Amino acid sequence: MSKIMAVAQREYKAAVLTKAFLISVAIMPLMMSGSILAEVLLRGKTGDREKRYAVIDRTPESQLFQILQAAAEARNARLKEAGKDNETIYIVESVPPQGDQPEEILAQRFELSERVRKGELKGFIEIGRDVIKPPLPDTKTSQALSQAAEKNSGISMGGILGLMPDPVVIRYQTNNPLAQEFSRWAEQQLNSAIFSKRLVNSPMNPAEVISMARPIPVVPRELTKKDMAGQIVDGPEINILIKFLVPFGIIMLMFMIIMVGATPAMTGVVEEKMQRIAEVLLGSVTPFQLMMGKLVGIVGMALTLAIVYLGGAYWAAHHYGYDHYITPQIMGWFLVYSFFAVFLFGSIFIAIGAACSDTKETQALMSPVMILICIPLFLMSNIIREPESQFAMYASLFPLATPMIMTARIAILPNLPVWQPILGLVLVVLTTLFFVWAGGRVFRVGLLMQGKGANFREITRWVIHG
Amino acid sequence: MSNLAVEIENVTKRFGSHTAVDQLNLSVPTGTIYGFIGPNGSGKSTTLRMIMRILHPDEGNIRVLGSEKLNAANDRVGYLPEERGLYKKMKVAEILHFFARIKGQRQSMPAIKKWLERLELADWAKKPVEALSKGMSQKVQFIAAVIAEPDLIVLDEPFSGLDPVNAVVLREAVLELKAAGKTVIFSTHDMSVAEKMCDVIFMIYKGKKVLDGPLNVIQDAYGSDTIRVRLEEGEVVKEQLPGVEQIANFGRWQELRLRNQQDSQAVLDALMRQGRIRHFELARPSLHDIFLRVVGVDEGELVGK
């Protein structure tokens, strides 16, 4: 036992004190929240301070441009007042239309496009002549519009929008179509302006119609339950994003822990073989002690990582008031399942390492194992959507997938029957024992083998014949 | 406990169709330096690995320190394999501490310090292994094998690749181990090293034992039938020399092997007629010479099997 611990300590130290591990501990949370953080930190700094857009307003008397300009000025003033100096301000510039003939229209679009290419403008908007006239219910235009509205998105309905005649749309031309901030803002401003203008022309009371047109939201809530004192407590509002993020995060985190834990164990064994350390070690420890030591070492390392991340996740959840989504029960199951998952896959990886004579060879043997590890990732969206289905239950009882899927289901379903995680755990423990045993046999034979690596058939023979 | 550190009885080891060790019998007495010699690929390392229980014999028994069950991981046996390496990133003292710990020694720092000083490595204790030269890391590996004070030390080619200065340092360390009552088995393909150090020689060729016994006994068996000659000018010519079986030319001198019962004085007399003699010595045959004779005589038989 003390030999196993000596090996485990060395493996743990060798793995944890590497720059790679320290960086992965420090960087991974950053990477996870990195895009959010980067957006917060870099907002406005990445782009120009001022963005200039041209507007061709073909509506009678250019009524819409004036509204857009006023909205832009109000927005800029609001940002200044709020002290958000690093936010971009919009400058809109009116360009009078140069005639109605198709050639004239094209020529003007080309002229403005050239200004965009030169960098004077970020883009330009062309407001169709007839946008304020409400389309009649039975026209083709109206059908296309309502279809487009159903899809409710700016880019994906390009196909339909392209069919619509210019007078009834607002065109936005730019050489950077991915930066949609301005076009969305303008779309919103112009549409509410157009809506009220249409109403002014109708016999109805505008204020009444606006309130009639307001959509009614469906608000998701958790189930109503009784608290400790027996009082019925209404269900709190559900944050769908968090509900999704928790199981997603659990699966991804456990996947990462397995990979970060097991991969270095495999490369470590290959290295010991390549640098001829294996036989030196075998002068002092048995192959089984060596393998167990390695497993204990990587499990220790993986749990270190798990605790760092779980602690971080819990702190973040607590900070934003979502800690009821990450209960001690979930964290406990997470740690228990992570422990066995690293043990299980670690012994497979170590056996692969022992069967190969260089790092390149490991890749051929790794790919089928990687597919097994990735099963939960493939099934993830299905399981998260319908965690109570028969399929989800069976998937979570498949031992190689149990750690990730079962923990995710525990997180989603507060009333998951307790026998399921327990049966899952029993199966996982049995599978782990089998793989440690089989891995140990492969390890013992493979460790001193030099030259060509083994294939799966040979490895199976080693397992059976020892 | 018997006074034999290692007993090998009728051991055979095959790798596929190749027989690496064939019906081997061997006894290594406690407290000796036992040299395994033979050319590369003759079965030395396989025999040592079987003694270490890293390989298991197909036939026969091996007893190490009186036990048949003793495995390589035993704390009383130290092992320096031929294929050896160290963790490159670890510091010298750290890796020695690790090797002591997996041998069950927790308080190893004084011994590590002593050994590093003994092998002139004290300045390198805090350096990572990858900073060491090949000779230095070989000395570190030697310390790793003996740090836990084992009773039996098995060294596979401990001197290969060492410069003469380091070879001397290591040789003295091995002799000290013997003086402390330890049993040392080492293999080498360098016969002259074995000749200088070993109490008992075991010579293996193509998996078979060809010689086994105390060095002086072996040499006596082959008698003083060798003459080492150096002429002032030119080289000795075999013709006209009575009873000379063979001449080995080493460039600066020649070794003459005499037929049984040949009188060396008659050879001297004949040599004087070939030129002025600078050196004339009646010598025992070297191990190398004995090996060549054994193999030369028996080779046909060995190959024939």
HADDOCK unambig.tbl for C-alpha pairs under 7 A between the chains (distance, minus, plus):
assign (segid A and resid 3 and name CA) (segid B and resid 102 and name CA) 4.96 0.50 0.50
assign (segid A and resid 3 and name CA) (segid B and resid 104 and name CA) 6.95 0.50 0.50
assign (segid A and resid 6 and name CA) (segid B and resid 101 and name CA) 6.33 0.50 0.50
assign (segid A and resid 6 and name CA) (segid B and resid 102 and name CA) 6.12 0.50 0.50
assign (segid A and resid 275 and name CA) (segid B and resid 85 and name CA) 5.31 0.50 0.50
assign (segid A and resid 276 and name CA) (segid B and resid 83 and name CA) 5.49 0.50 0.50
assign (segid A and resid 276 and name CA) (segid B and resid 84 and name CA) 4.83 0.50 0.50
assign (segid A and resid 276 and name CA) (segid B and resid 85 and name CA) 4.81 0.50 0.50
assign (segid A and resid 277 and name CA) (segid B and resid 84 and name CA) 5.64 0.50 0.50
assign (segid A and resid 277 and name CA) (segid B and resid 85 and name CA) 4.51 0.50 0.50
assign (segid A and resid 277 and name CA) (segid B and resid 86 and name CA) 5.60 0.50 0.50
assign (segid A and resid 279 and name CA) (segid B and resid 81 and name CA) 6.57 0.50 0.50
assign (segid A and resid 279 and name CA) (segid B and resid 84 and name CA) 6.90 0.50 0.50
assign (segid A and resid 280 and name CA) (segid B and resid 80 and name CA) 6.49 0.50 0.50
assign (segid A and resid 280 and name CA) (segid B and resid 81 and name CA) 6.15 0.50 0.50
assign (segid A and resid 280 and name CA) (segid B and resid 84 and name CA) 6.03 0.50 0.50
assign (segid A and resid 282 and name CA) (segid B and resid 72 and name CA) 6.42 0.50 0.50
assign (segid A and resid 282 and name CA) (segid B and resid 73 and name CA) 6.37 0.50 0.50
assign (segid A and resid 283 and name CA) (segid B and resid 72 and name CA) 4.97 0.50 0.50
assign (segid A and resid 283 and name CA) (segid B and resid 73 and name CA) 5.31 0.50 0.50
assign (segid A and resid 283 and name CA) (segid B and resid 78 and name CA) 6.78 0.50 0.50
assign (segid A and resid 283 and name CA) (segid B and resid 79 and name CA) 5.42 0.50 0.50
assign (segid A and resid 284 and name CA) (segid B and resid 72 and name CA) 6.27 0.50 0.50
assign (segid A and resid 284 and name CA) (segid B and resid 73 and name CA) 3.96 0.50 0.50
assign (segid A and resid 284 and name CA) (segid B and resid 74 and name CA) 6.40 0.50 0.50
assign (segid A and resid 284 and name CA) (segid B and resid 75 and name CA) 6.77 0.50 0.50
assign (segid A and resid 284 and name CA) (segid B and resid 102 and name CA) 5.97 0.50 0.50
assign (segid A and resid 284 and name CA) (segid B and resid 103 and name CA) 5.65 0.50 0.50
assign (segid A and resid 285 and name CA) (segid B and resid 73 and name CA) 4.36 0.50 0.50
assign (segid A and resid 285 and name CA) (segid B and resid 102 and name CA) 6.59 0.50 0.50
assign (segid A and resid 286 and name CA) (segid B and resid 73 and name CA) 5.49 0.50 0.50
